[in-house]
């Protein structure tokens, strides 16, 4: 299985939660990181799994998030370089 990550950046915490809920229900993915910027105005969630799983999860998450708020960016990175994973997986946890 080739690992991949999907990043979903949205405007507002509620939008992020709705998108993340759809992502983890749609496919076999695991939340590995969250990032809040500008006082929670921009929220990014990152999930990990197989390429097909994160792709399906991201499509579901984008659709669900767009129904309640604004999606700023959504991207799948297949086989991320180990240095990218060091940046995402920090000591702060999820």
N, C-alpha and C positions, 0 to 999 in steps of 0.2 A: 504494500500500500504506500503510495506516495503521499506525504503529508503536505498540507497547505494551510494557509490562514486566510480568513476573510475579515476585512475591516469595514465597519459601518459607522460613519460619522453623521450625527444628526444634531438638529437644534432642539435643545431641551431634554431634561432627564426623563420625563414621561414618554416622549417619543422614543428614546433609547430603550426603555424598558419594554415598550410594546414591540419594537423591532427585535430585541433580543429574545423575548418570549417566543415570537414566531420562528426565529432561527433555530432555537434549541428543540422546538417541537417538530420542525420540518425535516430534520436530518440528524444523523449521529455526529454531533459536534459538541465541543466543550469550550466554555468561556475561559479564556486564559488571561485577559487583560481588559481593564477599563481605564479611561482617561477622561477627566473633566477639566475643561478650560473655560476661562472667562466666567468664573462663578457658576459653572454648570450650564452656561448658555450653549456651549458646544460639548457634546459627549461622544466619545468613540468607544465602541466595544469591539473586541477581537476574539474570534472563535477559531478553533483548530480542529482538523479532521482530515479525511481524504479529500482529494481535489473535487470529486463529484459531490461529496457531502457538503463541503463549504460553499460550493457554487449553488447548490439547491437551497441551502440555508440562507445565503445572502439574498437570493431572489425573493424568498419569502419574507425576510426581514425588511428589505427595501419596500416591498408592497405594503406591509403592515405599518411601517413607520410613516410612509407617505400619506396613509389614510388619516393620521392624527397630527402630523407635523411636517417639518421640512427635512428632507434628506440632503445633506451637503456633499457626501462622497461615499462611494461603496466600491470596494476593490477586493479581488482574490489574488493572492500571491502563492503560486505553486512552488513547492520545494524552496522555501525561503532559505537564504544563506544563514549559517549559524550565527553570524554577527547580528543579523536582523533579530533573531530570536533572543539574543542577549539583551537587546534594546527593549524588546517587548516584555520578556519575562524578567521582572525585577524583583527585588526583595520586598517590595511593598505589597505584593500579592494582588488578588483580584479585587 
